[in-house]
Amino acid sequence: MFLDFYRLREQPFGVTPDPRYLYLGPGHREALASLFYGIETGRGFQSLIAEPGMGKTTLLNQLLLRW
């Protein structure tokens, strides 16, 4: 129903996040850059802490795709 209304070709809200629809806001960019920096410099243990639904899993999946 809403696919036709918004002229979407596919369902944008699946069970698992789709990296094609990822929006990296300033906080997400900073977190991703920090994770890359930690990996590249061998900083050892890193943690990514945020409230549920804030995009931690999606961000880590993006890190794996880019690494």
Backbone hydrogen bonds, N-H to C=O, Kabsch-Sander energy under -0.5 kcal/mol:
donor,donor_aa,acceptor,acceptor_aa,energy
5,F,1,M,-1.7
6,Y,2,F,-2.7
7,R,4,D,-0.6
8,L,3,L,-2.7
14,G,12,P,-0.6
21,Y,18,D,-2.0
22,L,19,P,-1.3
24,L,22,L,-0.6
25,G,23,Y,-1.0
29,R,25,G,-2.6
30,E,26,P,-2.1
31,A,27,G,-2.2
32,L,28,H,-2.6
33,A,29,R,-2.6
34,S,30,E,-2.3
35,L,31,A,-2.2
36,F,32,L,-2.5
37,Y,33,A,-2.6
38,G,34,S,-2.5
39,I,35,L,-2.1
40,E,36,F,-3.0
41,T,37,Y,-2.1
42,G,39,I,-1.0
43,R,38,G,-2.6
49,I,47,S,-0.5
54,M,51,E,-1.5
59,L,55,G,-2.6
60,L,56,K,-2.4
61,N,57,T,-2.4
62,Q,58,T,-2.1
63,L,59,L,-2.2
64,L,60,L,-2.2
65,L,61,N,-2.1
66,R,62,Q,-2.1
67,W,63,L,-1.8
